[in-house]
């Protein structure tokens, strides 16, 4: 079955796809949510977690997502068809096969991810008890597993987006994202929603993070 025909069959059976923004924590998922909202998509959020110094543009979360691994009733996700919701990468595998999903998966230099997470923990008075090298290995293995799952689950289509590419050329990345989720979005407004000043943990070629201090994720 061709990709186009397969899309038509799935649309008839499951309705419009649920658009998912995913990735590791602090990988730019909130930025991607902001872009899609600015372009005209309705985000599924509960506004319980409000904006703060770590995410001054907001977190774009829904608490129900955190319960995906244990939830018995996930029918609420049907109401997210045609909308966009943020689901951290570790929970993607629990999304039910009763919907189709288009996943905008944010990729980011893992040294930058770790630096941003460390700054967030520091501001909260918390400390990670795992060495960075161990975290890097864990994240690399996790991402490899998630990408494998996404590749072979028929209800998922995925677009991988690099955080640095969005900040460096927001308009071209906005076009890619808009086309992937089905078009009809205002790519100019999507690009304008990108705030490059929040890219405050930039890794050098050797992985060092000079002057690391938070980033919108």
N, C-alpha and C positions, 0 to 999 in steps of 0.2 A: 504494500500500500504506500503510495507516495506521501511525502510529508504534508502537502497541502490537503489531500483527501483525508489523511489521518486527522488533521486539525478540524476538518469539517465534521467528521464522525464524532470526535470527542466533544466538540461544541454542542452538537445535537443531543448527546447523551448527558453531558455534565453541565451545560450552560457555559457562561463566560469563565475564563480561568481566574483563579485567585492569584494576584500578583504578590510575590513574596520578596522582601528585601532581607538578605541574610549575610552571614559572615561571622568572624570572630568578634567578641566584644572589643570596641575601640578600633574597628577597621573601616569606619566611615559609613556605617549603616544608617545612622540618623541623618547624615548629609544626603544620602540617596533618597531617604523618605521625604526629606524637605524638598528635594528637586522634583520628585514625582507629584507631590502635593501642589507645588507651585505651577507645574505643568497642567494641572487640572484633574488629577486623580484624587479620589476621596480616601484618606488614610483611616484604617481601623485602629483607633486609640481610645484609651479611657482617661487620659490626662491625670492619672494618679501620681505618676512620677513627673515632677515638674522640672523645668530648666534650672541649671545651676552652673557653676564655674566650669565644670568639666564638659557639659553640653549646653552652652548658652542658647542654642537654637531649639532645645527640647529633645527629649528622648524618643518620642513617637512609639510608645509601647502600649500593649494591652496585657493586663495581668493574666488573662486566661491562657495566654501562650505558655506561661511558665508551667502550667498544669498538663501540657499535652502528653507527657510521658505516662501520666496516671489517669487521665480523664477517660470516663466511660462514654460520655456524650459529647461529641464534637460537632453536632449539627449546626452550632452557631457559625461555623466556618462557611456554611453555604451562603450566609448573608454577606460574606466578604468577596463573593464572586464579582469581578469587575472593579474591585477596590484593591488597595495595597496595605499589607500588614507586615510588620517586622517580626522575624522568627530567627533567633540565634542559631548558628549552624548545628549545634549539638542536638537541637530538637527537630530538625527537618525530617528525620526518619520516622517521626511519630505522626506526621500529617496523614490523614486518612485518604484512601484511594477513591473516595466518593466525590472528589473534586479533581480538576486539573490545575496545575500550578506553573506559573512562569516566574522563575527565580532570578532576581538580580543579585548576584553573589559578589560581595565586595572583597577584593584582595588588597592586602597591604603588607609592606615590609614588616616581617615579624619582630625585628628589633624595635621598630617604631611602635608596634602594638604593645610590646612588653614595657617600653618606656612610658607610654600613655597610661597603661594599667597601673604601673608603679606610682605615678604621680597621683592618680585617683585614690589609690590606697593610702598614700601618704597624707593627702588632704583629709581623709576620713579617720586618720589615726590608726590605720591598720597596716599589717606587714605580711608580705608573702613569705611562706616558709619553704618555698621550692626554689632551687637555683635556676638562674636564667637558662643555662644550658639544658637543663632537664625540661623546662617549660618549652623551649624551642623545639626540642625533639618531640615532645608531646603534641604540640600544635601542628607540626609537620605531619605526623602520623594521622592526626585527627582530620586534617584537611584532605589528605590523600584518600582516606576512607570515605569522607563525605562526597568528594568528587566522583568516586567510584559508584556510590549509591545513586547519585543524581544521574549519572550516565546511563544506568540500566533500569531505572524506574520509569515505566511508560507514561506515568501521569505528570512527569516533570520535564520542562524545558528550562535550560539555564543559560544565562549570559554572565560571563565573568568580567568584572569591571575593576580596574586598578585605581586605587585611591589617588595615587600621584598623577595619573592621567587625567582624572576628573579635575583636580586642582590646576593642572598645567594647561588643559584645553577643555574647559567645561562645555563649550558649545558642541564640539564633535562627540563628546561622550553623552551629552544630553540627547543628541540625535539617535545614537545607538540604543540608548535605553528606551526612548520613545517608540522607535520602530519595533523593538523587541516586545514591548508590552501591548502592542496593537495599534500604535499610532494615535493621531488625534490630539496629541498634547502640544502645549506651547513650549517649544524648545528654547526660545529666547528667555522666557521666565524661568525655565529649569536651570539654564546656565547662570542666570543672574542670582539664583539662590545659593550658589557656591561662594562661600566666604573663605578665600585663601589665607586670610590672616589667622584662621584657626588651625592651620597646618603648622603646629609648633614643635613637633617631634620629627625632624627630618634626619634620616640616617645618611651617613657618608658611605662611601664605597666599602669601607672596612666594617660597616655595621655600627659604628659609634653614633651616639646621639648627643651632639654638642648643645648644651643649654636646654635640655629637654624640659618642657613644661606644658603638659596637657594638650589635648586636641579634641575637636568635636568628633565623636564616634557614634 
